[in-house]
């Protein structure tokens, strides 16, 4: 049993790092238009991770959660993805298993068709 807890702890740490690396990579891409910056927000206690765009486009204030990912019960939940990049594919390429990725932005009854986890 202790071995299982250790394995879960290592997996969780790896998932945290994968998410942080993914969001950091996305934050390097300069948003189009205005004086907008991308910021990462990592809440390591609650396993919530955000990529936020903020700034000004002329007279218009920009503030948007571009990507929102959480870890819940050992699974990675994609809560929001406002990019053209398939976040799930990026996570798979980083070694996350299909069943550990939940597309939370999809209604529960449609998650079975994503080819990923269904929680």
N, C-alpha and C positions, 0 to 999 in steps of 0.2 A: 504494500500500500504506500509506503514512504517513497518507493521508487516512482510510482504513478504521480504522486504529488510533486516530486522533483521534476519529472518530465513535463508536467503541466506548467510548472513555474518557468522552466526553460523556454517552453513554447510561447508562453505569454510574453516573456521578455523579448523573444525574437519577433513576435507580432508587433509589439510596441515599437521596436526599432524599425521594422519594415514600414509601418505607418508614418513614423516621423521622417524617415528617409524619403518616402513617396511625396509627402506634403512639402518637404524642404525642396525637393526637385521641382515641384510645380510652382513654388514660390519664386523660383529663379526666373520664371517666364514673365516678362514685363507685360502687364495688361495694356490693351489697346485704348488709346484716347486719354486725354486729360493727364493730370498729375495724380496717378493712382499707384499705390504700392500694395503688394501682397504681404500678408503677415501670417505666420503660423502661431497657433495657440495650442499648447499641449497641457492638458490636465491629467497628470500621471496618477493622481490619487483615484480619480473616477474613470480613467481610461476614455477620455473624450478628446478628440483631436479635430482641429479646424484649420482651414485655410480661408482667410478673409481678405477681400479687396476693400481698400478704403482710400479716400482722397476726394479730389474735385475734378469734374469734367466741365470746365467753364464755370457757370453759376450753379451747377447741379452737384449736390453731395452724393458721393458714392460710398455705400457701405453694404457689403454683401458677403454672406457665408457661401463661399464657392464650393468647398468640400467639407463635409462633416462625417467623421468616422468615429465609431465607438467600439470598444471591446466589451461584450456582455457574455458572461458564462463561458469564456474561452472562445467565443466566436467573434469575428470581425463584422460589424454591421455598417454598411454604407447607407447613411441617412440622407445624404445630399451629394449630388455631383453636377455642378453647373459648368463642367468643362466638356470639351469634345473628346477627351481621353477616357477610354474604358478602364475605370479604376479597378474593377475586378480582375481584368487581364493583367494590369500592372502588379497587383498583389499575387496573382498566380505565378507570374514570372519571378517574383521574389521568394517563392517557396511556400506560400500559404496554400493549404489544401482547399479543394472546391467546397467540401462540406463545411468548412469553417468560415466561409464568406456568405453573409446574408445580405441580400439587397433589400434593406429596410424601407427604401423609398417605393418599393413595389407593394401592392396590396397582398396580404398573406395568401389569398387564394391563387395568386398568379406566380408566386415564388417557385413553385414546383417546375415551372417552365423555363426558369433561368439557367438550369444546368448547374446551379450552385446549391448551397445549403438552404433549408427551408425553415429551420427553427420552429 
